[in-house]
Every structure is written in structure tokens, then in C-alpha cells.
Amino acid sequence: MDRSSFSSHSVQPRRDLKTHYLLAYNLVSSILWFAVLARVLLLIPLVGFAHVSGGVGEFAKWTQTLAVLEVVHSALGLIRSPLPTALLQVFSRLFLIWAICTPYPTATTPSPFYSTMLLAWSLTEVVRYSYFVFTLRGGVPAFEGTDTERRIMQGIAWARYNFFYALYPLGICSECVLVWKAGREAGGWVQLGCWVVLGAYVPGEQLYPLLAYDRAKTEDDAREGEGEDWDTALVANSLTI
């Protein structure tokens, strides 16, 4: 056996192990976030916004904290997301959970905006993690599997692009209100820090039109794909984002 053949055989087990690990991580994460989403949707009509936290707060806190692993994944090169992006996405949410909602529960968790924040987060993550589960199973772009799996994958790809238009502003607005409420209760230097954080949200809000344009462009490119079904092209293109 020549050296190149030996090298290819030694790399394959590591690649398979990585794929199986990421598949398990994304599957578990999608289930956990689906549980958060289901609990919030059930609790709002049953107990009202003011008591949603009592039924889902701790569970949501640790579910979000688990996402610290995504920073590790990025640092180790297991995923394509750049490390600064992973740090920003994960720790901005951890700030909301651990520095805003946990220390100031009376000011934040009874608010309807706490529930809308969890709804935006959980629905986004259910779609995102489910998408990665399907891609890691090898269903893109060939869509290996049944027609039902193909339709599910097309639906998830569509949701990944189109839910953004509603969930991004819903999440941003909810987070801002909670930071403002916590700052009012805390006072002093903590209040000043909260105002600084609110100022940091402004660039993120200005990115919304750019992000929306990028998603619309991806969909347009998919529709114009030569000889391709639009849904198939959309999913294939989304692999690069």
C-alpha cells in the first residue's frame, strides 16, 4: 500500500467521527430547542406571559449555555463558522441569559418580551439545527432518501431564509427591551453598562437590510439556476452560507 493510500484511509475514520459527533450535537440541540419552543407556546395561553419563566426559564438557560460548544467547534475547525462570528452569536445570548435575565428576574422575565425573545431564539434554532442534521446526513444537494425527506429538507431550507425576516427584528427588539428594563432596575454603573450595550445594538439593526438583501439574492440566484428545481437550488446554495 503506497503512502497516499494509507493517508486517505487514516483520514476517513477521523472525518466519519467528526460527522457523527456533529450530527449528534445538532440533533440534540434541535430537540432541546423544540422543547423550549413547545413549552413557551403551551405556557403563554395556560399561565400568561408573567409566569412563562417558571416553566421554561431554567431549561432555556442551560439549553442556550450548551451553545458554548459551538465556539469550541469553531476554534477546533470542526465547523466553517469563523471564530469571531461564533463568539459574537453565542456570548451575546449568554449575556442576555446570565447578565440580564438571571440577576434581574422581576424586571425581565414577567415581560411579554421575555417570551417573544425565547420564541424568536427557539424557532430560529429549531430550523437551523434541523437544517444541519439533514445536511450532515448527506441529503444535500442530492437529496438522498425518500420523497418525504426531500420535501422536509426543502421546507427547512425555505424556512431558514424566510423566517429571518420576522424573527431577526423580533429577537433584537425583545432583547433591547429586556436590557433596558434590567438597566432601569439596576441603576448606577450597571445601568450605564446596559445603556452602552443598547448602543451596541444599533450597528446590528443597521445590518438587517444587508442581511435581508443577501438572503433575497440567494433565493433569486436559486430561481435562476439552470435546469434546477428552485427548492433544490436554494438548498444547494445555502450550503455556502
C-alpha positions as CSV (number, residue, x, y, z in Angstrom):
1,M,0.0,0.0,0.0
2,D,1.5,3.4,-1.0
3,R,1.7,6.4,1.3
4,S,-1.1,8.3,-0.3
5,S,-3.5,5.3,0.0
6,F,-2.5,4.9,3.7
7,S,-3.1,8.6,4.3
8,S,-6.6,8.6,2.7
9,H,-7.6,5.5,4.8
10,S,-6.3,7.2,8.1
11,V,-8.2,10.4,7.4
12,Q,-11.5,8.8,6.6
13,P,-12.2,7.5,10.2
14,R,-11.5,10.9,11.7
15,R,-13.8,12.5,9.1
16,D,-16.6,10.0,9.9
17,L,-16.1,10.6,13.7
18,K,-16.4,14.3,13.2
19,T,-19.5,13.9,11.1
20,H,-21.2,11.6,13.6
21,Y,-20.3,13.9,16.5
22,L,-21.7,17.0,14.8
23,L,-24.8,15.1,13.7
24,A,-25.4,14.1,17.3
25,Y,-24.8,17.6,18.6
26,N,-27.1,19.2,16.1
27,L,-29.8,16.6,16.7
28,V,-29.7,17.0,20.4
29,S,-29.7,20.8,20.1
30,S,-32.7,20.8,17.7
31,I,-34.7,18.6,20.2
32,L,-33.8,20.8,23.1
33,W,-34.8,24.0,21.3
34,F,-38.0,22.3,20.1
35,A,-38.8,21.6,23.8
36,V,-38.2,25.3,24.6
37,L,-40.5,26.4,21.7
38,A,-43.2,23.9,22.7
39,R,-43.1,24.9,26.4
40,V,-43.4,28.6,25.6
41,L,-46.3,28.1,23.2
42,L,-48.1,26.0,25.8
43,L,-47.4,28.2,28.8
44,I,-48.5,31.5,27.3
45,P,-52.2,30.6,27.0
46,L,-52.1,28.5,30.2
47,V,-50.4,30.7,32.7
48,G,-49.8,34.0,30.8
49,F,-46.6,35.8,29.9
50,A,-45.8,36.7,33.5
51,H,-45.3,33.0,34.5
52,V,-43.6,31.6,31.4
53,S,-40.2,31.8,33.0
54,G,-41.2,29.5,35.8
55,G,-42.0,26.7,33.4
56,V,-39.2,27.1,30.9
57,G,-36.6,29.6,32.2
58,E,-34.0,27.2,33.7
59,F,-34.4,24.8,30.8
60,A,-33.9,27.6,28.2
61,K,-30.9,29.0,30.2
62,W,-29.0,25.7,30.1
63,T,-30.0,24.9,26.5
64,Q,-28.5,28.2,25.4
65,T,-25.4,27.7,27.5
66,L,-24.8,24.4,25.7
67,A,-24.1,26.5,22.6
68,V,-20.7,27.4,24.1
69,L,-19.6,24.2,22.4
70,E,-20.1,26.0,19.0
71,V,-17.3,28.3,20.0
72,V,-15.1,25.3,20.7
73,H,-16.2,23.7,17.4
74,S,-15.2,26.9,15.5
75,A,-11.8,27.1,17.4
76,L,-11.0,23.5,16.5
77,G,-12.1,23.9,12.9
78,L,-15.0,21.4,13.1
79,I,-17.3,23.9,11.5
80,R,-16.9,26.6,8.9
81,S,-18.2,29.5,11.0
82,P,-15.4,32.0,11.8
83,L,-14.4,32.2,15.5
84,P,-15.3,35.9,15.9
85,T,-18.8,35.2,14.5
86,A,-19.3,32.2,16.8
87,L,-18.2,34.3,19.8
88,L,-20.5,37.1,19.0
89,Q,-23.5,35.0,18.4
90,V,-23.1,32.8,21.4
91,F,-21.9,35.2,24.0
92,S,-24.4,37.9,23.1
93,R,-27.2,35.5,24.1
94,L,-25.3,34.3,27.1
95,F,-25.1,37.9,28.2
96,L,-28.9,38.2,27.9
97,I,-29.4,35.0,29.9
98,W,-26.7,35.3,32.6
99,A,-26.2,39.0,33.0
100,I,-29.7,40.4,32.3
101,C,-32.5,37.9,33.0
102,T,-30.9,35.9,35.8
103,P,-29.8,38.8,38.0
104,Y,-32.9,40.8,37.4
105,P,-35.8,38.4,37.0
106,T,-38.5,40.6,38.4
107,A,-37.8,43.3,35.8
108,T,-37.3,41.0,32.8
109,T,-38.9,37.5,33.0
110,P,-42.6,38.6,33.6
111,S,-42.4,40.8,30.5
112,P,-44.0,39.6,27.3
113,F,-40.7,40.4,25.6
114,Y,-39.0,37.6,27.5
115,S,-41.4,35.2,25.9
116,T,-41.1,36.7,22.5
117,M,-37.3,36.6,22.8
118,L,-37.5,32.8,23.6
119,L,-39.9,32.3,20.7
120,A,-37.5,34.0,18.3
121,W,-34.5,32.1,19.6
122,S,-36.1,28.7,19.7
123,L,-37.8,28.9,16.3
124,T,-34.6,30.1,14.7
125,E,-32.6,27.3,16.4
126,V,-35.0,24.5,15.6
127,V,-34.8,25.4,11.9
128,R,-31.0,25.9,12.0
129,Y,-30.1,22.8,13.8
130,S,-32.6,20.7,11.8
131,Y,-31.1,22.0,8.6
132,F,-27.6,20.9,9.8
133,V,-29.0,17.5,10.8
134,F,-30.2,16.9,7.2
135,T,-27.1,18.2,5.6
136,L,-24.8,16.1,7.7
137,R,-26.9,13.0,6.8
138,G,-25.8,13.6,3.2
139,G,-29.2,14.7,1.9
140,V,-27.9,17.9,0.1
141,P,-27.8,18.6,-2.7
142,A,-28.6,15.1,-4.0
143,F,-31.5,14.6,-1.6
144,E,-30.8,11.0,-0.9
145,G,-33.8,9.4,0.8
146,T,-37.5,9.4,0.4
147,D,-39.7,12.0,-1.3
148,T,-40.9,12.9,2.2
149,E,-37.4,13.6,3.4
150,R,-36.8,15.7,0.3
151,R,-39.9,17.8,1.0
152,I,-38.9,18.2,4.6
153,M,-35.4,19.4,3.6
154,Q,-36.9,21.8,1.0
155,G,-39.2,23.2,3.7
156,I,-36.4,23.6,6.2
157,A,-34.2,25.4,3.6
158,W,-37.1,27.8,2.8
159,A,-37.7,28.5,6.4
160,R,-34.1,29.1,7.1
161,Y,-34.1,32.0,4.6
162,N,-37.7,33.4,5.1
163,F,-38.2,33.1,8.9
164,F,-35.3,35.5,9.2
165,Y,-37.4,38.5,8.1
166,A,-39.7,38.2,11.1
167,L,-37.5,36.5,13.7
168,Y,-34.4,38.8,13.5
169,P,-36.3,42.0,14.3
170,L,-38.5,40.2,16.9
171,G,-35.4,38.9,18.7
172,I,-33.5,42.2,18.5
173,C,-36.4,44.3,19.8
174,S,-37.2,41.8,22.6
175,E,-33.5,41.8,23.7
176,C,-33.3,45.6,23.7
177,V,-36.4,45.9,25.9
178,L,-35.1,43.4,28.4
179,V,-31.7,45.1,28.6
180,W,-33.5,48.5,29.1
181,K,-35.7,47.0,31.9
182,A,-32.8,45.5,33.7
183,G,-30.8,48.7,33.5
184,R,-33.7,50.7,35.0
185,E,-33.9,48.3,37.9
186,A,-30.1,48.0,38.5
187,G,-29.2,51.7,38.4
188,G,-25.6,53.0,38.9
189,W,-22.8,51.6,36.9
190,V,-24.8,48.6,35.8
191,Q,-27.4,50.9,34.3
192,L,-24.7,52.8,32.4
193,G,-23.4,49.5,31.2
194,C,-26.8,48.5,29.9
195,W,-27.1,51.8,28.0
196,V,-23.7,51.1,26.4
197,V,-25.0,47.6,25.4
198,L,-28.1,49.1,23.9
199,G,-25.9,51.4,21.8
200,A,-24.0,48.4,20.6
201,Y,-27.3,47.0,19.1
202,V,-27.5,49.9,16.7
203,P,-24.9,48.5,14.2
204,G,-26.7,45.2,14.4
205,E,-30.0,46.8,13.5
206,Q,-28.4,48.6,10.6
207,L,-27.1,45.2,9.3
208,Y,-30.7,44.0,8.9
209,P,-31.3,45.4,5.4
210,L,-27.9,44.0,4.2
211,L,-28.7,40.5,5.6
212,A,-32.2,40.6,4.1
213,Y,-30.7,41.6,0.7
214,D,-28.2,38.7,0.9
215,R,-31.0,36.2,1.5
216,A,-33.1,37.6,-1.2
217,K,-30.2,37.5,-3.6
218,T,-29.6,33.8,-2.7
219,E,-33.2,33.0,-3.5
220,D,-33.1,34.9,-6.8
221,D,-29.9,33.0,-7.8
222,A,-31.6,29.7,-6.9
223,R,-34.6,30.6,-9.0
224,E,-32.4,31.4,-12.0
225,G,-30.4,28.2,-11.7
226,E,-30.1,26.4,-15.0
227,G,-32.2,23.3,-15.2
228,E,-32.8,23.1,-11.5
229,D,-35.8,23.0,-9.3
230,W,-36.0,26.2,-7.3
231,D,-36.1,24.4,-3.9
232,T,-33.3,22.1,-4.8
233,A,-31.1,25.1,-5.9
234,L,-32.0,27.0,-2.8
235,V,-30.8,24.2,-0.6
236,A,-27.6,23.7,-2.6
237,N,-26.8,27.4,-2.5
238,S,-27.5,27.6,1.2
239,L,-24.6,25.3,1.9
240,T,-22.2,28.2,1.3
241,I,-23.7,30.4,4.0
